[in-house]
Amino acid sequence: EGMALPQRIFPPEKISMDWQQRQRPGAGLFNLGNTCYINVILQCLTYTPPLANYLLSYKHSQSCQQQGFCMMCTMEAHVRKVLCSSATAILPGAVLRDLKFIGEEFEYGRQENAYEFLRCTLDAMHRACLSCHLDVSSQETTIIHQIFGGFMKSTVTCLSCQAVVDSYQAFLDVSLDIRAASSLTTVLEDCVTPKQLDQTECFRCSKCKKKAAASKKVTVHCAPRVLTLCLERADQWTGTKISKFVEYPEYLDLRPYMSDTAGEPLLCSLYAIVVHSGDSCLEGHFLCYAKASDGLWYKMDDESVDNCDIHTVLGQQAYLLFYAR
């Protein structure tokens, strides 16, 4: 309220959720020593249809005026190289060379977390889309936010006078606590269930003007075109890996978790997952499964790209899940 409407950097009606061209999957990616966490994220982004369509159109590079490193130009060249190469595997050289520009914490040759690399990559792509003259109100209007971005609604209710306070927050991904869950749907149901605020969370009601007990409910207010979910595999208390199977569907209806639960189903289709193998979150190996533009699923383990079926995909200890509207 009171904020100016954000400028439209990229009109949402120009975003195509369907592949513009259909073909077999592209090349695998060589691992140069502990670079599997990079490879899985690059592959999942490469097989994100609206992002790939945009990158393959050259629309960014044709108008880019950025000096030096540009993550959008880097991804544009990478996606084209992967999908158009006749080689069975390629080296993501430009990404590895500019690793420090993507995230200062990343060190070449050291195993890092795939989720953190995803977040830094999306942030770097978002920054590349922004022009320096644009104000903060424009931050949700880049192609990255148009594809991956949504809004959460937080509703706090005063248990003394029943006054309600709503607030909204933009997101590019959602991290989920899976310690007490057996399925993705139970995790999401728990997220939207109202919970009483902890005593340490001081709530002063603006209506009854006093500190009071309150409950908080979080819902998806505006769903993204591409929903990225992280099933937290590192126990926040012990740091040990949570190696449990959490069931997740091929098709997910977001409607029950929205602020407005009435209306048509809001169906999302699974198109990529990232899996971590190993006893510790600090080491081990990352691989991914992705659906190519030919509609078939493939297991992508560094340089190897092999056919698989949906039953194999749904039977994994997933770490990251990618759903498209």
Secondary structure, 3 states (H helix, E strand, C coil): CCCCCCCCCCCHHHCCCCCCCCCCCCCEECCCCCCHHHHHHHHHHHCCHHHHHHHHCCHHHHHCCCCCCCHHHHHHHHHHHHHHCCCCEECCHHHHHCHHHHCCCCCCCCCCCHHHHHHHHHHHHHHHHCCCCCCHHHHHHCHHHHHHCEEEEEEEEECCCCCEEEEEEEECCEEEECCCCCEHHHHHHHHCCCEECCCCCCCECCCCCCECCEEEEEEEEECCCEEEEEEECECCCCCCECCCCCECCCEEECHHHECCCCCCCCEEEEEEEEEEECCCCCCCEEEEEEECCCCCEEEEECCEEEEECHHHHCCCCEEEEEEEC
